[in-house]
Amino acid sequence: MLSRTEYALLDSHCHLDIAIAAGHDFEQMLQTAHQAGVEQILQIATNYRSSCWNRDLAARTLYAERESAIEIYWTAGLHPEAVAEENDLQTIFAIARNHRDAPTFWGLGETGLDYFHTTDTIAHQKKSLTAHLEIARELGLPIVLHTRDDRSYHPDRTASVQDAFDICKRYPEVKGVLHCFTYTAKEALPFVRELGWFVSYSGVLTFKSARPVQAGACALPLENLLVETDAPYLAPVPWRGLPNQPAYVRSTAEFLVNLRVEACQEDPDQVWSQLTQNQERFLRLKAS
């Protein structure tokens, strides 16, 4: 396993609030992440409550002094599985408007389409995604996109990605990231080539059962790739089965680097360097 600890990492998608509820200690998580070379975390909202939690966390930590010195960026948004709370959308968007110029406010999400548990709310999910894109275009903000059709990849079950692209392509000005991507290059390429989006891989990439996902991570342009934890979910090998945390993003990054070295014969230091550049570009997606 190739590792370059001198390269700092961004956890591009994390739920610290849910990780704390799962038993993680906040300060210990940050300290462990810092020791693993994590310098930034993007804390993701799923509904109005978590959007407020993110806002309040940013206010508490912006000038706080701590050994970890990790920068925490944040979002406001409504997860597709929380679409029953769609009446909260305008109050969520008010948080985005009020903090649009805050130094650690990154953008909107996570939003998207989730057809795994039920398809009864598809119309509402599409309406919510469109509303996020409208506000993103208005405010010059990027978005975090969630898509899911099944527990694992099946080539005939990709409707959420296809439907999401059909909606997102109406807003070519809006940049974003396909979060926790568990599909192949075929599903990602329209977002990458036509919209210039990033594709972020979670610990799923390290699972033995994720061969189609791994092939996609080898085939996509390196300059569009990111890594994430989606903590406290989907801990990568060798931590699989444990509650995930930001420090474990290094295991996913190491796995991705090895994939690119073995499949594309790329130089490991160049891969690490490009991932670092990707992270920096990603954090600057908000329009100035």
Rosetta silent file (secondary structure, phi, psi, omega in degrees, C-alpha in Angstrom):
SEQUENCE: MLSRTEYALLDSHCHLDIAIAAGHDFEQMLQTAHQAGVEQILQIATNYRSSCWNRDLAARTLYAERESAIEIYWTAGLHPEAVAEENDLQTIFAIARNHRDAPTFWGLGETGLDYFHTTDTIAHQKKSLTAHLEIARELGLPIVLHTRDDRSYHPDRTASVQDAFDICKRYPEVKGVLHCFTYTAKEALPFVRELGWFVSYSGVLTFKSARPVQAGACALPLENLLVETDAPYLAPVPWRGLPNQPAYVRSTAEFLVNLRVEACQEDPDQVWSQLTQNQERFLRLKAS
SCORE:     score description
SCORE:     0.000 S_00000001
   1 L     0.000  121.895 -179.858    0.000    0.000    0.000 S_00000001
   2 L   -81.876  129.718  179.563    1.505    3.313   -1.103 S_00000001
   3 L  -134.312  137.367  176.277    1.268    6.080    1.477 S_00000001
   4 L  -128.987   87.449 -174.834    2.537    9.648    1.385 S_00000001
   5 L   -67.352  -14.841  178.723    1.817   11.109    4.804 S_00000001
   6 L   -74.005  -15.487  177.655    3.376   14.416    3.779 S_00000001
   7 L   -87.742  119.747 -179.526    0.360   15.051    1.530 S_00000001
   8 L   -73.532  154.185 -175.814   -2.468   16.654    3.485 S_00000001
   9 E  -123.898  151.184  169.514   -6.004   15.414    2.980 S_00000001
  10 E  -109.161  129.622  166.040   -9.523   16.804    2.826 S_00000001
  11 E   -87.672  102.528 -169.754  -12.436   14.682    4.006 S_00000001
  12 E   -78.879   -0.047  178.657  -14.821   16.009    1.379 S_00000001
  13 E  -161.941  113.060 -176.191  -17.966   14.610    3.019 S_00000001
  14 E  -147.431  148.569  176.248  -18.492   13.989    6.720 S_00000001
  15 L  -119.140   81.260 -177.977  -21.356   14.022    9.241 S_00000001
  16 H   -61.723  -35.992 -179.134  -19.688   14.987   12.500 S_00000001
  17 H   -63.263  -41.913  179.545  -23.037   15.475   14.220 S_00000001
  18 H   -72.434  -35.325  177.418  -24.117   11.909   13.434 S_00000001
  19 H   -63.147  -39.843  177.343  -20.661   10.578   14.342 S_00000001
  20 H   -63.949  -43.069  178.430  -20.939   12.242   17.754 S_00000001
  21 H   -63.262  -26.340  179.424  -24.392   10.701   18.223 S_00000001
  22 L   -83.385   -2.567  174.942  -22.824    7.329   17.336 S_00000001
  23 L   116.688   -5.105  178.589  -20.372    7.678   20.223 S_00000001
  24 L   -74.429  143.266  172.195  -17.353    9.505   18.807 S_00000001
  25 L   -86.847  129.655 -173.821  -15.811   12.294   20.876 S_00000001
  26 H   -57.155  -54.986 -176.267  -15.596   15.494   18.817 S_00000001
  27 H   -64.854  -37.185  178.928  -12.157   16.655   19.932 S_00000001
  28 H   -66.231  -39.490  176.380  -10.724   13.150   19.757 S_00000001
  29 H   -57.757  -46.447 -178.457  -12.010   12.756   16.204 S_00000001
  30 H   -66.753  -40.146  179.754  -10.276   15.953   15.152 S_00000001
  31 H   -64.097  -44.903  178.874   -7.060   15.046   16.934 S_00000001
  32 H   -63.996  -39.397  177.879   -6.955   11.590   15.342 S_00000001
  33 H   -63.789  -43.211  179.075   -7.707   13.105   11.943 S_00000001
  34 H   -60.096  -41.780  178.962   -4.921   15.653   12.382 S_00000001
  35 H   -65.013  -26.627  178.355   -2.478   12.865   13.217 S_00000001
  36 L   -86.877    2.610  178.096   -3.548   11.113    9.985 S_00000001
  37 L    88.275   16.052  176.416   -2.739   14.213    7.954 S_00000001
  38 E   -83.968  125.718 -178.391   -6.285   15.504    7.513 S_00000001
  39 E  -110.135  -22.880  178.919   -6.282   19.307    7.311 S_00000001
  40 E  -138.001  148.627  175.535   -9.840   20.068    6.188 S_00000001
  41 E  -131.549  135.282  171.182  -13.280   18.531    6.692 S_00000001
  42 E  -102.128  110.185 -177.626  -16.466   19.385    4.816 S_00000001
  43 E   -87.983  120.964 -167.988  -19.325   18.942    7.301 S_00000001
  44 L  -103.138  137.629  176.389  -22.496   18.061    5.428 S_00000001
  45 L   -89.737  152.239  175.496  -26.106   18.932    6.263 S_00000001
  46 L  -123.547  -15.869  179.344  -29.050   16.590    5.773 S_00000001
  47 L  -163.410 -172.058 -178.487  -31.959   18.738    6.990 S_00000001
  48 H   -63.610  -42.366 -178.463  -32.793   21.998    8.765 S_00000001
  49 H   -60.362  -47.095 -178.750  -31.645   20.714   12.147 S_00000001
  50 H   -72.707  -28.659  174.416  -28.229   19.648   10.881 S_00000001
  51 H   -62.427  -42.033  176.844  -27.912   22.846    8.831 S_00000001
  52 H   -66.736  -39.811  178.437  -28.326   24.796   12.071 S_00000001
  53 H   -59.775  -44.842  179.007  -25.878   22.450   13.831 S_00000001
  54 H   -61.984  -45.453  178.541  -23.309   23.130   11.111 S_00000001
  55 H   -58.171  -45.916 -178.117  -23.857   26.883   11.343 S_00000001
  56 H   -69.242  -37.157  176.574  -23.443   26.848   15.108 S_00000001
  57 H   -61.825  -43.411  179.286  -20.366   24.627   14.911 S_00000001
  58 H   -60.961  -40.244  179.837  -18.762   27.048   12.474 S_00000001
  59 H   -65.516  -35.930 -178.578  -19.472   29.945   14.810 S_00000001
  60 H   -76.018  -34.181 -170.248  -17.888   28.083   17.749 S_00000001
  61 H  -101.041   -8.939 -173.849  -14.811   26.797   15.966 S_00000001
  62 L   -56.685  -44.440 -178.076  -13.892   29.600   13.569 S_00000001
  63 L  -112.715   11.704 -179.315  -11.548   31.260   16.036 S_00000001
  64 L   -72.227  143.016  176.441  -11.112   28.386   18.487 S_00000001
  65 L   -99.278  127.136  178.247   -7.570   27.312   19.264 S_00000001
  66 L  -149.817  154.952 -178.841   -6.957   23.570   19.249 S_00000001
  67 L   -60.336  -35.941 -173.681   -4.023   21.296   18.644 S_00000001
  68 L   -67.267  -35.364  178.664   -5.637   19.715   15.613 S_00000001
  69 L    53.559   34.639  178.291   -5.963   23.012   13.712 S_00000001
  70 L   -85.635  133.258  176.247   -8.350   21.368   11.245 S_00000001
  71 E   -82.675  128.724  179.228  -10.425   23.703    9.092 S_00000001
  72 E  -111.636  113.365  173.655  -14.104   22.743    9.113 S_00000001
  73 E   -95.340  164.877 -174.272  -16.177   23.865    6.134 S_00000001
  74 E  -151.351  164.492  179.777  -19.925   23.326    6.061 S_00000001
  75 E  -130.477  170.508  170.382  -23.100   23.161    4.008 S_00000001
  76 E  -131.566  134.809 -178.956  -26.849   23.657    4.371 S_00000001
  77 L   178.227  177.925 -178.364  -29.309   21.396    2.606 S_00000001
  78 L  -125.779  116.033  179.422  -32.012   18.737    2.618 S_00000001
  79 L   -63.644  144.392  179.247  -31.175   15.076    1.978 S_00000001
  80 H   -59.404  -29.668  177.597  -33.531   13.307   -0.459 S_00000001
  81 H   -74.007  -12.011  177.448  -34.466   10.793    2.243 S_00000001
  82 H  -104.236   21.879 -173.487  -35.603   13.753    4.381 S_00000001
  83 H   -65.755  -16.448  174.359  -37.836   15.166    1.666 S_00000001
  84 H   -61.747  -18.859  178.033  -40.851   14.852    3.965 S_00000001
  85 H   -95.459   25.387 -174.774  -39.350   17.951    5.606 S_00000001
  86 H   -62.452  -19.291  175.235  -39.504   19.919    2.349 S_00000001
  87 H   -65.288  -15.259  178.231  -41.440   22.688    4.104 S_00000001
  88 H   -86.139   -3.998 -173.811  -38.102   23.546    5.746 S_00000001
  89 H   -55.969  -44.051 -176.204  -36.414   24.279    2.427 S_00000001
  90 H   -68.000  -33.658  176.826  -36.870   28.029    2.565 S_00000001
  91 H   -72.695  -32.634  174.054  -35.479   28.266    6.095 S_00000001
  92 H   -65.048  -45.492  179.997  -32.530   26.124    5.003 S_00000001
  93 H   -66.405  -28.745  175.902  -31.957   28.392    2.026 S_00000001
  94 H   -64.169  -36.953  175.529  -32.175   31.408    4.354 S_00000001
  95 H   -61.550  -43.658  178.855  -29.175   29.995    6.236 S_00000001
  96 H   -62.714  -43.173  179.126  -27.318   29.762    2.936 S_00000001
  97 H   -62.222  -44.385 -175.204  -28.237   33.336    2.003 S_00000001
  98 H   -70.710  -23.091 -176.462  -27.223   34.700    5.389 S_00000001
  99 L  -118.130   14.508 -176.817  -23.871   32.880    5.397 S_00000001
 100 L   -52.497  -37.493 -177.799  -23.076   32.927    1.709 S_00000001
 101 L   -98.503    5.246  177.039  -19.940   35.028    2.282 S_00000001
 102 L   -65.169  139.194 -172.717  -18.832   33.328    5.507 S_00000001
 103 L   -61.645  -27.723 -178.625  -15.269   32.023    5.058 S_00000001
 104 L  -105.686    1.201  175.474  -16.087   28.415    5.949 S_00000001
 105 E   -80.171  123.176 -173.504  -19.515   28.147    4.311 S_00000001
 106 E   -97.584  -46.956 -176.024  -18.999   26.000    1.203 S_00000001
 107 E   172.543 -151.136 -171.903  -22.369   25.426   -0.434 S_00000001
 108 E  -111.068  145.075  175.806  -25.597   23.444   -0.589 S_00000001
 109 E   131.337  170.170   15.926  -26.391   19.835    0.153 S_00000001
 110 E   -93.148  142.164  176.904  -26.546   17.116    0.414 S_00000001
 111 E  -125.414  178.786  177.543  -29.394   16.990   -2.039 S_00000001
 112 E   142.307 -152.556 -176.367  -30.173   14.557   -4.827 S_00000001
 113 E  -133.856  126.326  179.740  -32.245   11.493   -5.659 S_00000001
 114 E  -127.565  110.606 -177.529  -32.498    8.298   -3.638 S_00000001
 115 L  -105.281   10.903 -173.933  -34.577    5.464   -5.103 S_00000001
 116 L   -72.700  -55.279 -174.841  -33.280    2.720   -2.789 S_00000001
 117 L   -80.635  -36.881 -178.539  -35.818    2.665    0.033 S_00000001
 118 L  -158.141  150.010  173.274  -38.831    4.022   -1.844 S_00000001
 119 L  -109.410    7.654 -177.720  -39.846    5.520   -5.163 S_00000001
 120 L   -69.512  -22.401 -174.633  -43.001    7.077   -3.741 S_00000001
 121 L  -107.209   16.167 -175.081  -41.299   10.436   -3.182 S_00000001
 122 H   -55.974  -45.635 -178.485  -39.501   10.790   -6.536 S_00000001
 123 H   -60.280  -41.544  179.574  -41.528   13.824   -7.614 S_00000001
 124 H   -68.781  -38.519  177.940  -40.814   15.577   -4.309 S_00000001
 125 H   -63.123  -42.495  179.168  -37.126   14.670   -4.478 S_00000001
 126 H   -65.171  -38.434  177.253  -36.837   16.117   -7.979 S_00000001
 127 H   -63.368  -42.625  179.578  -38.591   19.281   -6.839 S_00000001
 128 H   -65.802  -45.212  178.115  -36.185   19.608   -3.897 S_00000001
 129 H   -59.331  -43.988  178.857  -33.110   19.014   -6.076 S_00000001
 130 H   -61.737  -40.451  178.538  -34.330   21.628   -8.548 S_00000001
 131 H   -63.281  -40.916  176.742  -34.880   24.119   -5.722 S_00000001
 132 H   -61.033  -43.023 -178.681  -31.307   23.538   -4.483 S_00000001
 133 H   -66.670  -37.157  177.822  -29.972   24.120   -7.998 S_00000001
 134 H   -61.232  -46.889  179.695  -32.004   27.314   -8.367 S_00000001
 135 H   -68.852  -37.492  178.117  -30.554   28.752   -5.167 S_00000001
 136 H   -60.646  -43.305  178.579  -27.077   27.491   -6.056 S_00000001
 137 H   -65.320  -43.718 -178.932  -27.237   29.339   -9.367 S_00000001
 138 H   -61.453  -43.002 -173.247  -28.579   32.493   -7.742 S_00000001
 139 H   -96.402   -3.179 -178.228  -25.931   32.599   -5.004 S_00000001
 140 L    68.926   41.081 -176.497  -23.004   31.172   -6.971 S_00000001
 141 L  -112.472  147.787  171.875  -22.734   28.113   -4.733 S_00000001
 142 L   -83.173  168.961  179.136  -21.716   24.510   -5.492 S_00000001
 143 E  -130.777  156.150  173.613  -23.790   21.511   -4.439 S_00000001
 144 E  -104.329  121.723 -174.564  -23.227   18.038   -2.999 S_00000001
 145 E  -108.061  126.054  176.145  -25.221   15.434   -4.948 S_00000001
 146 E  -104.277  130.206  173.756  -26.438   12.141   -3.467 S_00000001
 147 E  -136.369  139.376  177.370  -27.641    9.364   -5.799 S_00000001
 148 E  -158.777  135.844  177.320  -28.600    5.794   -4.921 S_00000001
 149 L  -119.743  -29.429 -176.061  -30.586    3.027   -6.590 S_00000001
 150 L  -155.047  177.575 -178.867  -29.574   -0.150   -4.772 S_00000001
 151 L   -68.333  -32.266  176.890  -27.307   -1.520   -2.057 S_00000001
 152 L  -142.105  172.285 -173.907  -24.569   -2.148   -4.623 S_00000001
 153 L   -69.444  131.505  170.147  -23.970   -1.367   -8.292 S_00000001
 154 L  -134.195  127.630 -174.536  -26.198   -2.967  -10.916 S_00000001
 155 L   -60.781  -22.251  179.647  -25.891   -1.760  -14.526 S_00000001
 156 L   -97.259   10.384  179.318  -29.653   -1.805  -15.005 S_00000001
 157 L  -130.250   75.092 -177.935  -30.327    0.221  -11.847 S_00000001
 158 L  -131.754   19.343 -172.650  -28.902    3.660  -12.454 S_00000001
 159 H   -60.482  -36.494 -177.446  -32.066    5.740  -12.803 S_00000001
 160 H   -63.511  -37.751  179.302  -31.255    8.113   -9.939 S_00000001
 161 H   -70.118  -44.207 -179.943  -27.991    9.166  -11.592 S_00000001
 162 H   -62.567  -45.282 -179.319  -29.577    9.541  -15.011 S_00000001
 163 H   -65.243  -39.635  179.700  -32.503   11.535  -13.640 S_00000001
 164 H   -64.219  -40.955  178.847  -30.189   13.727  -11.563 S_00000001
 165 H   -64.374  -40.877  179.126  -28.045   14.529  -14.591 S_00000001
 166 H   -58.529  -33.687  178.361  -31.124   15.444  -16.637 S_00000001
 167 H   -79.687  -46.582 -175.426  -31.987   17.988  -13.950 S_00000001
 168 H   -65.222  -31.555 -177.027  -28.452   19.250  -13.267 S_00000001
 169 L   -68.772  -14.001  174.826  -27.635   19.838  -16.935 S_00000001
 170 L   -75.578   -9.252 -177.888  -30.292   22.568  -16.971 S_00000001
 171 L  -126.582   64.918 -174.224  -27.991   24.471  -14.607 S_00000001
 172 L   -64.782  -16.915  178.606  -24.573   24.342  -16.311 S_00000001
 173 L   -74.091  -21.973 -174.787  -23.340   27.269  -14.205 S_00000001
 174 L   -85.517  127.024  175.929  -23.631   25.201  -11.021 S_00000001
 175 L   -99.042  161.930 -178.948  -20.605   23.135  -10.036 S_00000001
 176 E  -173.404 -166.990 -177.636  -20.690   20.226   -7.651 S_00000001
 177 E  -139.784  135.969  170.343  -19.589   16.790   -6.573 S_00000001
 178 E   -82.252  104.779 -172.360  -21.018   13.311   -6.971 S_00000001
 179 L   -86.035  146.765  178.520  -20.658   12.202   -3.375 S_00000001
 180 L    45.115   53.709 -171.409  -19.968    8.616   -2.256 S_00000001
 181 L   -72.314  124.602 -176.529  -20.075    7.557   -5.885 S_00000001
 182 L  -124.150   28.412  178.503  -20.875    3.859   -6.248 S_00000001
 183 L  -116.315 -165.784 -177.410  -21.438    3.645   -9.993 S_00000001
 184 L  -104.623  178.636  178.722  -19.102    3.316  -12.979 S_00000001
 185 H   -60.675  -32.726 -179.304  -17.326    5.783  -15.225 S_00000001
 186 H   -56.754  -43.895 -179.145  -20.245    5.581  -17.665 S_00000001
 187 H   -75.022  -28.829 -176.848  -22.603    7.197  -15.149 S_00000001
 188 H   -83.727  -31.915 -170.258  -20.047    9.784  -13.968 S_00000001
 189 H   -58.450  -37.722  176.880  -18.662   10.986  -17.300 S_00000001
 190 H   -58.679  -39.609  177.498  -21.630   13.209  -18.285 S_00000001
 191 H   -66.751  -39.458 -176.850  -21.175   15.153  -15.038 S_00000001
 192 H   -72.405  -51.356 -173.294  -17.408   15.314  -15.515 S_00000001
 193 H   -76.043  -41.778 -174.531  -17.239   16.148  -19.229 S_00000001
 194 H   -89.947  -29.596 -175.114  -20.301   18.353  -19.642 S_00000001
 195 H  -113.858  -13.106  179.626  -20.522   20.025  -16.230 S_00000001
 196 L    72.244   29.861 -176.633  -16.949   19.864  -14.906 S_00000001
 197 L   -82.681  164.156  171.465  -17.971   18.209  -11.637 S_00000001
 198 E   -92.296  158.281  174.301  -15.900   16.261   -9.144 S_00000001
 199 E  -124.157  124.054 -175.786  -16.446   12.611   -8.258 S_00000001
 200 E  -113.132  133.749 -178.882  -15.833   11.618   -4.629 S_00000001
 201 E  -109.038  136.252  177.465  -15.148    8.087   -3.413 S_00000001
 202 L   -98.871 -168.962  177.509  -15.872    6.780    0.072 S_00000001
 203 H   -60.487  -17.590  176.452  -14.664    3.639    1.826 S_00000001
 204 H   -54.140  -33.243 -178.838  -16.885    1.619   -0.532 S_00000001
 205 H   -56.141  -30.111 -175.462  -14.021    1.927   -3.022 S_00000001
 206 H   -86.616   -6.661 -176.540  -11.914   -0.388   -0.829 S_00000001
 207 L   -74.657  142.877  179.080  -14.508   -3.181   -0.597 S_00000001
 208 L   -61.371  -29.583 -177.304  -13.794   -6.413   -2.475 S_00000001
 209 L   -79.422   -1.687 -171.890  -17.327   -6.339   -3.880 S_00000001
 210 L  -100.483   35.493 -178.329  -16.786   -2.910   -5.476 S_00000001
 211 H   -56.891  -43.801  178.299  -14.934   -3.989   -8.633 S_00000001
 212 H   -62.597  -36.184  178.793  -17.136   -1.919  -10.993 S_00000001
 213 H   -67.829  -41.875  178.662  -16.619    1.150   -8.793 S_00000001
 214 H   -62.983  -40.118  177.719  -12.865    0.578   -8.720 S_00000001
 215 H   -62.325  -37.828  177.286  -12.784    0.270  -12.507 S_00000001
 216 H   -65.162  -40.076  179.490  -14.570    3.606  -12.729 S_00000001
 217 H   -66.224  -24.777  175.690  -12.066    5.267  -10.406 S_00000001
 218 H   -79.449  -31.560 -172.234   -9.311    4.050  -12.734 S_00000001
 219 H   -87.590  -25.943 -176.678  -11.045    5.263  -15.888 S_00000001
 220 L   -75.413  155.780  177.383  -12.120    8.764  -14.840 S_00000001
 221 L   -60.638  131.304 -177.660   -9.803   11.782  -15.222 S_00000001
 222 H   -58.630  -33.853 -176.055   -7.587   12.016  -12.144 S_00000001
 223 H   -70.050   -3.108  178.503   -8.115   15.776  -11.937 S_00000001
 224 H  -110.176    8.455 -172.257  -11.797   15.223  -11.104 S_00000001
 225 E  -102.469  144.679  175.595  -11.371   12.790   -8.201 S_00000001
 226 E  -137.257  168.630  173.280  -11.775   13.300   -4.439 S_00000001
 227 E  -126.647  156.921 -177.409  -12.003   11.091   -1.359 S_00000001
 228 L  -153.055  170.297  172.257  -14.362   11.212    1.603 S_00000001
 229 L  -104.037  -36.723 -166.441  -15.499    9.215    4.615 S_00000001
 230 L    58.403   27.928 -178.549  -19.263    9.849    4.769 S_00000001
 231 E   -56.438  141.047   13.041  -18.556    9.248    8.472 S_00000001
 232 L   -93.576   20.413 -176.924  -19.847    7.605   10.548 S_00000001
 233 L   -98.089  160.965  164.193  -20.867    5.321    7.673 S_00000001
 234 L    56.947   48.236  177.665  -18.916    3.086    5.272 S_00000001
 235 L   -59.509  137.759 -179.089  -15.561    2.796    7.011 S_00000001
 236 L   -76.571  161.903  167.493  -12.880    1.638    4.557 S_00000001
 237 L   -61.910  132.433   13.213  -10.767   -1.480    4.811 S_00000001
 238 L   -96.088   15.311 -176.175   -9.040   -2.124    7.250 S_00000001
 239 L   -99.408    6.050 -174.316  -11.585   -0.316    9.469 S_00000001
 240 L   -56.362  135.225 -178.512  -14.673   -1.847    7.870 S_00000001
 241 L    98.981  -15.374  176.907  -17.368   -2.633   10.423 S_00000001
 242 L   -96.766  158.221  171.960  -16.315    0.154   12.774 S_00000001
 243 L   -61.021  129.528 -177.468  -17.950    3.592   13.015 S_00000001
 244 L   -73.652  157.189  176.232  -16.189    5.706   10.410 S_00000001
 245 L  -152.664  160.977 -173.173  -14.321    8.908   11.244 S_00000001
 246 H   -54.328  -33.467 -179.208  -12.374   11.561    9.270 S_00000001
 247 H   -57.524  -30.064 -174.156   -8.959   10.004    9.987 S_00000001
 248 H   -74.792   -5.650  177.799   -9.930    6.963    7.932 S_00000001
 249 H   -62.280  -25.581  178.911  -10.077    9.010    4.732 S_00000001
 250 H   -64.094  -36.689  178.577   -6.343    8.317    4.389 S_00000001
 251 H   -62.510  -40.338  177.460   -7.039    4.601    3.888 S_00000001
 252 H   -67.402  -41.271  178.789   -9.384    5.413    1.010 S_00000001
 253 H   -62.901  -42.843  179.141   -6.870    7.847   -0.490 S_00000001
 254 H   -62.332  -40.496  179.303   -4.096    5.253   -0.282 S_00000001
 255 H   -64.853  -42.863  179.538   -6.327    2.686   -1.969 S_00000001
 256 H   -63.087  -43.390  178.949   -7.199    5.127   -4.759 S_00000001
 257 H   -59.879  -44.759  178.725   -3.539    5.984   -5.341 S_00000001
 258 H   -61.248  -39.918  176.692   -2.685    2.293   -5.621 S_00000001
 259 H   -58.751  -46.631 -177.531   -5.483    1.778   -8.133 S_00000001
 260 H   -67.639  -37.038  178.340   -4.182    4.577  -10.320 S_00000001
 261 H   -65.700  -45.180 -175.800   -0.587    3.352  -10.077 S_00000001
 262 H   -75.166  -39.952 -174.285   -1.492   -0.225  -10.953 S_00000001
 263 H   -86.563  -33.292 -173.532   -4.134    0.450  -13.622 S_00000001
 264 H  -112.786   -0.906 -177.373   -2.763    3.592  -15.249 S_00000001
 265 L    54.910   37.022  178.588    0.946    3.258  -14.494 S_00000001
 266 L   -85.485  151.200  178.710    0.847    6.713  -12.954 S_00000001
 267 L   -72.203  130.604 -175.569    3.591    7.950  -10.666 S_00000001
 268 H   -59.713  -40.323  179.660    2.401    7.748   -7.038 S_00000001
 269 H   -66.108  -34.669  176.851    3.773   11.151   -6.076 S_00000001
 270 H   -68.282  -35.891  177.337    2.071   12.721   -9.075 S_00000001
 271 H   -66.057  -48.336  178.002   -1.218   11.094   -8.067 S_00000001
 272 H   -58.502  -43.520 -179.247   -0.915   12.368   -4.509 S_00000001
 273 H   -62.904  -40.899  179.478    0.014   15.815   -5.785 S_00000001
 274 H   -66.974  -39.380  176.744   -2.987   15.902   -8.141 S_00000001
 275 H   -60.588  -39.493  177.102   -5.355   14.855   -5.360 S_00000001
 276 H   -62.283  -44.966  177.837   -3.993   17.741   -3.289 S_00000001
 277 H   -62.652  -40.010  178.714   -4.619   20.154   -6.160 S_00000001
 278 H   -59.570  -43.958 -179.575   -8.125   18.735   -6.612 S_00000001
 279 H   -60.478  -42.925 -179.415   -8.906   19.375   -2.950 S_00000001
 280 H   -64.945  -42.808  177.821   -7.761   22.977   -3.203 S_00000001
 281 H   -64.477  -40.660 -178.793   -9.852   23.589   -6.327 S_00000001
 282 H   -61.134  -43.893 -179.196  -12.850   21.900   -4.724 S_00000001
 283 H   -68.675  -15.827  179.559  -12.763   24.150   -1.665 S_00000001
 284 L  -101.447   14.331 -176.616  -12.718   27.195   -3.979 S_00000001
 285 L   -65.695  -26.092  178.855  -15.801   26.194   -6.010 S_00000001
 286 L   -62.765  129.998 -179.495  -17.892   28.911   -4.369 S_00000001
 287 L   -62.776  139.510 -179.302  -18.009   31.898   -6.736 S_00000001
 288 L   -79.633    0.000    0.000  -16.054   34.882   -5.450 S_00000001
